[in-house]
Amino acid sequence: MKRFTFILIIIVMICIVFSKKIFSIDDHNASESNLYINVFDPKSLKFTFYHFDQIQNKSKLLFSKETADYTAFAYSERTSKLYFADGISDHTIQLFENDLNTNQMKQLTTLFNNVDFIQIDKDQKNILMRVLLRDEFRNFHIATYNLQTKKIQIWEEDNKDRSVLDFNYNPNNNQLIVVSFSENEDQKKLTEANKNQTKLQPIKHSLDIYNIEGQQIKHIADVERFISGASLAADASSVIISYDEAVDSPISHVVEIDIQSNTVKPLLDSSGIYSKIRSVKFDEKKEGFYFLSSFIDEKKGYSILEIPKESVLSYYDIKKNKVRNVWRAERSVIVNYSAEHF
C-alpha cells in the first residue's frame, strides 16, 4: 500500500465518535459562518451531509446516502445542489450531483480513477477537486469541472512526479493554497524506511498559491513535516498549516507562515484534549480557524490501528487564545467539512 493511501486511511479512521449534543456557542461573532459537515456512520456505511447554522445553533440534514467508498462534498446554496464523490460499477470514484429540490441525482464525470477533496468556487460555477487519472495510481492532480460548459480542466496533467497532498480554496480572494510533493522522493523515503526498519520520515512539501485558472501565483515555502491541513487567509497575507510530529504520533501543531517575510508563528499545540489536529480552515476575518481533532484514551495511549473514542470540530480564537467546540455527532465520523462565507 502506498504511503499516501495509508495516511489518508489513518486520517479518515481517526476522525470522530461523539455525543450527539451540539454545544451551545459562546460569544457569537462574524467568524461564525455556515458550516457544511460530512458525517460517516461506520455501522450502517451511510454518509450524511448537514448544514449547521452556528448563530441559531441548529443542524439541518441535507442528504444521506449509503456507500462503502470514501466521499467528499461541496454544496451550492444558490441552486440547492450537492456535489459529492461516489463509486461506480467499474470500481472507480466519480463526481456526482444531487438536486435537493427534486432529489434527482446524476453522474458528472467518467474519466477519473478517484475523486476527493471537492470544493466549489465563489460564483458556484466551478467544482474544484483532487483526482487520480485512470492510468495513474498515486500521482494526484487538481481538476476543475465547469457546471455550465461541462468541461474538465486537469491542472499540470503532464507532470508525472508532482502529487497534490491537499488544497484549500478561499472564496474571498478566489485563490488556493496547494500542498504538493515529489512521488520519487516519497517512494525513496518509503523504501529506505522499509529496508532499514526505521520510522518513516516526512518528505519535503511545497506550499504554493494558485488562481482559479490553475496558474501558480507564488511559491511560499518548502516544509518537511507530516502536513494534515492548510488554509490561505482571506487577505492572502499568510497561510496556516497543521502537522503531526510523526506518522505514528497524536501530537500535532498549527503554525502561521507570513507570506511576505516567510516568518513562522506557532498558534496551537495539541494537548490531552485535542490531538491529531487536522483540516484547518481560516475564518473570513483571520480572527481564528476551524479544525478537526481526536480524543485519545490516556490509559491506553495512542495507536494508529485504533479508532479514538471521540473527536470534534472546533474553533480556535487567535486573539483570545481559546478553543470552543462547535459540532459533534453520536457514534459517527466527521470525514470533512466546509465553512462558507458567501
VEXMI-833731 format. One record per residue (C-alpha): residue number from 1; residue in three letters; x, y, z. Coordinates in Angstrom, 1 decimal. Each point is the difference from the previous one (the first is absolute). Layout:
N
TILO   pos   code       px       py       pz
TILO   NUM    ALA        X        Y        Z
...
This chain:
342
TILO   pos   code       px       py       pz
TILO     1    MET      0.0      0.0      0.0
TILO     2    LYS      1.4      3.4     -0.9
TILO     3    ARG      0.9      2.4      2.8
TILO     4    PHE     -2.6      2.6     -1.0
TILO     5    THR     -2.9     -2.4     -0.1
TILO     6    PHE      1.1     -1.3      3.4
TILO     7    ILE      0.1      3.6      1.4
TILO     8    LEU     -3.4      0.8     -1.5
TILO     9    ILE     -1.6     -3.1      1.6
TILO    10    ILE      1.5      1.0      3.3
TILO    11    ILE     -1.4      3.5     -0.2
TILO    12    VAL     -3.4     -1.3     -0.9
TILO    13    MET     -0.1     -2.7      2.6
TILO    14    ILE      1.2      2.2      2.9
TILO    15    CYS     -2.7      2.5     -0.5
TILO    16    ILE     -2.9      0.1      2.5
TILO    17    VAL     -2.3     -2.1      2.1
TILO    18    PHE     -1.9      2.3      2.2
TILO    19    SER     -3.0      1.2      2.0
TILO    20    LYS     -3.0      1.2     -2.1
TILO    21    LYS     -0.5      3.1      2.1
TILO    22    ILE      1.2      3.1     -1.9
TILO    23    PHE      1.8      2.4      2.3
TILO    24    SER     -1.5      3.5      0.4
TILO    25    ILE      2.3      2.7     -1.3
TILO    26    ASP      1.6      2.7      2.1
TILO    27    ASP      0.4      3.6     -1.1
TILO    28    HIS     -1.6     -0.1     -3.5
TILO    29    ASN      2.0      2.0     -2.5
TILO    30    ALA      0.6      0.5     -3.7
TILO    31    SER      2.2     -3.0     -0.3
TILO    32    GLU     -2.9     -2.3      0.5
TILO    33    SER     -0.7     -0.9     -3.6
TILO    34    ASN     -2.3     -2.7     -1.2
TILO    35    LEU      1.5     -3.4      0.3
TILO    36    TYR     -0.6     -3.0     -2.2
TILO    37    ILE      1.1     -3.3      1.5
TILO    38    ASN      0.4     -3.5     -1.4
TILO    39    VAL     -0.6     -2.8      2.5
TILO    40    PHE      0.6     -3.7     -0.4
TILO    41    ASP     -1.6     -2.7      2.0
TILO    42    PRO      2.4     -3.1      0.0
TILO    43    LYS     -2.8     -2.4      1.0
TILO    44    SER     -2.6      0.9     -2.7
TILO    45    LEU      2.6      1.1     -2.6
TILO    46    LYS     -2.1      3.1     -0.4
TILO    47    PHE      1.3      3.5     -0.8
TILO    48    THR     -2.2      2.9      1.2
TILO    49    PHE      0.5      3.7     -1.0
TILO    50    TYR     -1.1      2.7      2.4
TILO    51    HIS     -0.3      3.8     -0.1
TILO    52    PHE      0.8      1.5      3.5
TILO    53    ASP     -1.1      3.5      0.7
TILO    54    GLN      2.3      1.2      2.8
TILO    55    ILE     -2.0      3.1      1.0
TILO    56    GLN     -3.2     -2.0      0.5
TILO    57    ASN      1.9     -3.1      1.2
TILO    58    LYS     -2.1     -2.2     -2.3
TILO    59    SER      0.9     -2.9     -2.4
TILO    60    LYS     -1.9     -0.8     -3.1
TILO    61    LEU      0.3     -3.3     -1.8
TILO    62    LEU      0.7      0.6     -3.7
TILO    63    PHE      0.5     -3.5     -1.5
TILO    64    SER      0.8     -3.5      1.1
TILO    65    LYS      1.4     -2.9     -2.0
TILO    66    GLU      1.3     -3.5      0.7
TILO    67    THR      3.4     -0.6     -1.5
TILO    68    ALA      3.1     -2.0      0.9
TILO    69    ASP      2.3      2.5     -1.8
TILO    70    TYR      1.7      3.1      1.4
TILO    71    THR     -1.8      3.1     -1.1
TILO    72    ALA      0.5      3.7      0.1
TILO    73    PHE     -2.5      2.7     -0.8
TILO    74    ALA     -0.8      3.6     -0.9
TILO    75    TYR     -3.4      1.8      0.2
TILO    76    SER     -1.4      2.8     -2.1
TILO    77    GLU     -2.4      2.1      2.1
TILO    78    ARG     -1.2      1.9     -3.1
TILO    79    THR     -1.2     -3.1     -1.8
TILO    80    SER     -0.5     -2.4      2.9
TILO    81    LYS      2.2     -2.6     -1.7
TILO    82    LEU      2.4     -2.3      1.8
TILO    83    TYR      3.1     -1.2     -1.8
TILO    84    PHE      1.7     -3.1      1.4
TILO    85    ALA      2.3     -2.9     -0.9
TILO    86    ASP     -1.4     -3.5     -0.3
TILO    87    GLY      1.0     -3.4     -1.4
TILO    88    ILE     -1.3     -1.5     -3.3
TILO    89    SER     -0.1     -3.5     -1.4
TILO    90    ASP      3.5      0.1     -1.4
TILO    91    HIS      1.4      0.6      3.5
TILO    92    THR      1.0      3.6     -0.7
TILO    93    ILE     -1.2      3.0      2.0
TILO    94    GLN     -1.6      2.8     -2.0
TILO    95    LEU     -1.7      3.4      0.6
TILO    96    PHE     -3.8      0.0      0.5
TILO    97    GLU     -2.6      2.7      0.3
TILO    98    ASN     -3.2     -0.2      2.0
TILO    99    ASP     -2.7      2.6     -0.3
TILO   100    LEU     -1.5      0.3      3.5
TILO   101    ASN     -3.2      1.7     -1.4
TILO   102    THR     -0.9     -2.9     -2.4
TILO   103    ASN      2.2     -2.8      1.6
TILO   104    GLN      1.3     -0.6     -3.5
TILO   105    MET      3.5     -1.4     -0.1
TILO   106    LYS      2.5     -0.2     -2.9
TILO   107    GLN      3.5     -1.1     -0.7
TILO   108    LEU      2.2      2.9     -1.3
TILO   109    THR      3.4     -1.7     -0.7
TILO   110    THR      1.2     -3.3     -1.5
TILO   111    LEU      3.7      0.5     -0.7
TILO   112    PHE      1.5     -0.1      3.5
TILO   113    ASN      1.3     -2.9      2.1
TILO   114    ASN     -0.8      1.9      3.2
TILO   115    VAL     -1.6      3.4      1.1
TILO   116    ASP      0.3      1.6      3.4
TILO   117    PHE      0.5      3.4      1.8
TILO   118    ILE     -2.9      1.6     -1.8
TILO   119    GLN     -0.6      3.8      0.3
TILO   120    ILE     -2.0      2.5     -1.9
TILO   121    ASP      1.1      3.5     -1.2
TILO   122    LYS     -1.6      3.3      1.2
TILO   123    ASP     -2.1      0.3     -3.1
TILO   124    GLN     -1.2     -3.6      0.6
TILO   125    LYS      0.7     -0.8     -3.7
TILO   126    ASN      3.2     -2.1      0.3
TILO   127    ILE      0.7     -3.1      2.1
TILO   128    LEU      3.6     -0.4      1.2
TILO   129    MET      1.1     -3.5      0.9
TILO   130    ARG      3.1     -2.1      0.5
TILO   131    VAL      0.1     -2.9     -2.5
TILO   132    LEU      1.9     -3.1     -1.1
TILO   133    LEU     -0.1     -0.6     -3.7
TILO   134    ARG     -1.0     -3.5     -1.2
TILO   135    ASP      3.6     -0.9     -1.1
TILO   136    GLU      1.5      1.2      3.3
TILO   137    PHE     -0.1     -1.4      3.5
TILO   138    ARG      1.9      2.5      2.2
TILO   139    ASN      0.5      3.2     -2.0
TILO   140    PHE     -2.8      2.3      1.2
TILO   141    HIS     -1.0      3.2     -1.9
TILO   142    ILE     -2.4      2.8      0.5
TILO   143    ALA     -2.9      0.1     -2.6
TILO   144    THR     -2.9      2.4     -0.5
TILO   145    TYR     -3.4     -0.9     -1.4
TILO   146    ASN     -2.0      2.9     -1.5
TILO   147    LEU     -3.6     -0.4      0.9
TILO   148    GLN     -1.2      2.1     -3.0
TILO   149    THR      2.2     -1.3     -2.8
TILO   150    LYS      0.6     -3.5      1.5
TILO   151    LYS      3.7      0.3     -0.9
TILO   152    ILE      2.7     -1.5      2.1
TILO   153    GLN      3.4      1.6      0.5
TILO   154    ILE      2.9     -2.0      1.5
TILO   155    TRP      2.7      2.1      1.5
TILO   156    GLU      3.6     -0.8     -1.0
TILO   157    GLU     -1.2     -3.3     -1.5
TILO   158    ASP      3.4     -0.8     -1.5
TILO   159    ASN      1.9      0.2      3.3
TILO   160    LYS      0.4     -3.6      1.0
TILO   161    ASP      2.1      0.5      3.1
TILO   162    ARG     -1.9      2.8      1.8
TILO   163    SER     -2.9     -1.2      2.1
TILO   164    VAL     -2.5      2.1      1.9
TILO   165    LEU     -0.3     -0.9      3.7
TILO   166    ASP     -2.7      2.7      0.8
TILO   167    PHE     -1.4      3.2     -1.2
TILO   168    ASN     -2.4      2.6      1.4
TILO   169    TYR     -1.9      2.7     -2.0
TILO   170    ASN     -0.8      3.4      1.6
TILO   171    PRO     -3.0      1.7     -1.7
TILO   172    ASN      0.9      3.4      1.5
TILO   173    ASN      3.1      0.3     -2.3
TILO   174    ASN     -0.9     -2.7     -2.5
TILO   175    GLN      3.3     -1.8      0.6
TILO   176    LEU      1.2     -3.3      1.2
TILO   177    ILE      2.8     -1.2      2.3
TILO   178    VAL      1.4     -3.2     -1.5
TILO   179    VAL      2.1     -2.5      1.9
TILO   180    SER      2.0     -2.4     -2.3
TILO   181    PHE      3.0     -2.3      0.1
TILO   182    SER      2.2     -2.1     -2.3
TILO   183    GLU     -1.1     -3.6     -0.5
TILO   184    ASN      3.6     -1.0     -0.6
TILO   185    GLU      1.2      1.4      3.3
TILO   186    ASP     -3.0     -1.6      1.7
TILO   187    GLN      0.7     -3.5     -1.4
TILO   188    LYS      3.7      0.4      0.9
TILO   189    LYS     -0.7      0.8      3.6
TILO   190    LEU     -2.5     -2.8      0.3
TILO   191    THR      2.4     -2.5     -1.5
TILO   192    GLU      2.8      1.2      2.4
TILO   193    ALA     -2.3     -0.3      3.0
TILO   194    ASN     -1.0     -3.5     -0.9
TILO   195    LYS      3.5     -1.1     -0.8
TILO   196    ASN      1.5      1.3      3.2
TILO   197    GLN     -3.0     -0.7      2.1
TILO   198    THR     -0.1      3.6      1.2
TILO   199    LYS     -2.8      2.4      0.6
TILO   200    LEU     -1.3      1.8     -3.1
TILO   201    GLN      1.4      3.5     -0.3
TILO   202    PRO     -2.0      2.9     -1.5
TILO   203    ILE      0.7      1.1     -3.6
TILO   204    LYS      0.3      3.5     -1.3
TILO   205    HIS     -3.3      1.6     -0.7
TILO   206    SER     -0.4      3.1     -2.3
TILO   207    LEU     -2.5      2.7      1.1
TILO   208    ASP     -1.2      2.0     -2.9
TILO   209    ILE     -2.8      2.5     -0.9
TILO   210    TYR     -2.0     -0.6     -3.2
TILO   211    ASN     -2.8      2.0     -1.6
TILO   212    ILE     -3.3     -1.6     -1.1
TILO   213    GLU      1.3     -0.6     -3.5
TILO   214    GLY      2.8     -2.3      1.2
TILO   215    GLN      2.9      2.5     -0.3
TILO   216    GLN      2.6      0.1      2.8
TILO   217    ILE      0.2      3.5      1.5
TILO   218    LYS      2.6     -0.4      2.7
TILO   219    HIS      2.1     -2.7      1.6
TILO   220    ILE     -0.1      0.5      3.8
TILO   221    ALA      2.3     -2.6      1.6
TILO   222    ASP      1.3     -3.5      0.0
TILO   223    VAL     -1.0     -1.9      3.2
TILO   224    GLU      1.2     -3.4      1.2
TILO   225    ARG     -2.9     -0.9      2.3
TILO   226    PHE     -2.9     -2.5      0.1
TILO   227    ILE     -2.4      2.6     -1.1
TILO   228    SER     -3.7     -0.6      0.7
TILO   229    GLY     -1.6      3.2     -1.1
TILO   230    ALA      0.6      3.5     -1.5
TILO   231    SER     -2.0      3.2     -0.4
TILO   232    LEU      0.5      3.3     -1.7
TILO   233    ALA     -1.1      3.2      1.7
TILO   234    ALA     -2.7      2.2     -1.6
TILO   235    ASP      2.5      2.8     -0.5
TILO   236    ALA      2.6     -2.5     -1.4
TILO   237    SER      2.6      1.3      2.4
TILO   238    SER      0.6     -3.3      1.8
TILO   239    VAL     -0.7     -3.7      0.1
TILO   240    ILE     -0.5     -2.4      2.9
TILO   241    ILE      1.0     -3.6     -0.1
TILO   242    SER     -0.7     -2.9      2.4
TILO   243    TYR      2.5     -2.8      0.3
TILO   244    ASP      0.8     -3.1      2.1
TILO   245    GLU      3.3     -0.5      1.8
TILO   246    ALA      0.3     -3.6     -1.4
TILO   247    VAL     -2.1     -2.3     -2.1
TILO   248    ASP     -0.9     -2.1      3.1
TILO   249    SER     -0.3      3.0      2.4
TILO   250    PRO     -3.2      1.7      1.2
TILO   251    ILE      2.0      3.2      0.8
TILO   252    SER     -0.7      2.7     -2.6
TILO   253    HIS      0.5      3.8     -0.5
TILO   254    VAL     -1.5      2.9     -1.9
TILO   255    VAL      2.3      2.8     -1.2
TILO   256    GLU     -0.5      3.1     -2.1
TILO   257    ILE      2.4      0.9     -2.8
TILO   258    ASP      0.2      3.7     -1.0
TILO   259    ILE      0.2      0.0     -3.8
TILO   260    GLN      2.0      3.2     -0.3
TILO   261    SER      2.6     -0.6      2.7
TILO   262    ASN     -0.2     -3.8      0.0
TILO   263    THR      0.1      0.1      3.9
TILO   264    VAL     -1.7     -2.8      1.9
TILO   265    LYS     -2.3      0.6      3.0
TILO   266    PRO     -1.2     -2.8      2.2
TILO   267    LEU     -3.8      0.2      0.6
TILO   268    LEU     -1.2     -3.2      1.6
TILO   269    ASP      1.5     -3.2      1.4
TILO   270    SER     -1.9     -3.2      0.7
TILO   271    SER     -0.7     -0.8      3.6
TILO   272    GLY     -1.6     -2.8      2.0
TILO   273    ILE     -3.4      1.2     -1.4
TILO   274    TYR      0.8      0.8     -3.6
TILO   275    SER      2.2     -2.5     -1.8
TILO   276    LYS      0.6     -0.7     -3.8
TILO   277    ILE     -0.9      3.5     -1.0
TILO   278    ARG     -0.9      0.2     -3.7
TILO   279    SER     -2.1      1.6     -2.7
TILO   280    VAL      0.7      3.6      1.2
TILO   281    LYS     -2.0      2.8     -1.6
TILO   282    PHE      0.4      3.7      0.5
TILO   283    ASP     -3.2      2.0      0.8
TILO   284    GLU     -0.9      2.9     -2.3
TILO   285    LYS      1.6      2.7      2.2
TILO   286    LYS      3.1     -1.9      1.0
TILO   287    GLU     -1.1      0.1      3.6
TILO   288    GLY      0.4     -3.7      0.4
TILO   289    PHE     -0.4     -3.3     -1.7
TILO   290    TYR     -2.1     -3.2      0.1
TILO   291    PHE      1.6     -3.4      0.3
TILO   292    LEU     -0.7     -3.7      0.6
TILO   293    SER      1.6     -1.9      2.9
TILO   294    SER     -0.2     -3.3      1.8
TILO   295    PHE     -0.2     -1.0      3.7
TILO   296    ILE      2.6     -2.6      1.1
TILO   297    ASP     -0.6     -2.5      2.8
TILO   298    GLU      2.8      1.0      2.4
TILO   299    LYS      0.0     -3.4      1.7
TILO   300    LYS      0.5     -2.0     -3.2
TILO   301    GLY      2.1      2.6     -1.8
TILO   302    TYR     -0.1      0.6     -3.8
TILO   303    SER      0.0     -2.6     -2.7
TILO   304    ILE     -0.3      0.5     -3.8
TILO   305    LEU     -2.0     -3.2     -0.1
TILO   306    GLU     -2.6      1.1      2.4
TILO   307    ILE     -2.9      2.4     -0.5
TILO   308    PRO      0.1      2.7      2.7
TILO   309    LYS     -3.1      0.1      2.2
TILO   310    GLU     -1.0      3.5     -0.8
TILO   311    SER      0.8      3.0     -2.3
TILO   312    VAL     -1.4      3.4     -0.7
TILO   313    LEU     -0.3      2.9     -2.3
TILO   314    SER      1.4      3.1      1.9
TILO   315    TYR      0.9      3.6     -0.5
TILO   316    TYR      3.1      1.8      1.3
TILO   317    ASP     -0.2      3.7      0.8
TILO   318    ILE      3.5      1.4     -0.6
TILO   319    LYS     -0.4      3.2      2.0
TILO   320    LYS     -1.7     -1.7      3.0
TILO   321    ASN      2.3     -3.0     -0.3
TILO   322    LYS     -3.1     -2.1      0.6
TILO   323    VAL     -1.6     -3.1     -1.5
TILO   324    ARG     -3.7     -0.6     -0.2
TILO   325    ASN     -1.7     -3.2     -1.1
TILO   326    VAL     -2.4      0.5     -2.9
TILO   327    TRP     -1.6     -3.3     -1.2
TILO   328    ARG     -0.2     -3.6      1.1
TILO   329    ALA     -2.0     -3.0     -1.2
TILO   330    GLU     -0.8     -3.3      1.7
TILO   331    ARG      2.2     -3.1     -0.9
TILO   332    SER      0.9      1.4     -3.4
TILO   333    VAL      3.0      1.3     -1.9
TILO   334    ILE      0.4      3.6     -1.3
TILO   335    VAL      1.7     -0.6     -3.3
TILO   336    ASN      0.3      3.6     -1.1
TILO   337    TYR     -1.7      3.4      0.3
TILO   338    SER     -0.2      3.4     -1.6
TILO   339    ALA     -0.4      3.5      1.5
TILO   340    GLU     -1.8      2.2     -2.5
TILO   341    HIS     -0.1      3.8      0.1
TILO   342    PHE     -1.8      0.7     -3.3
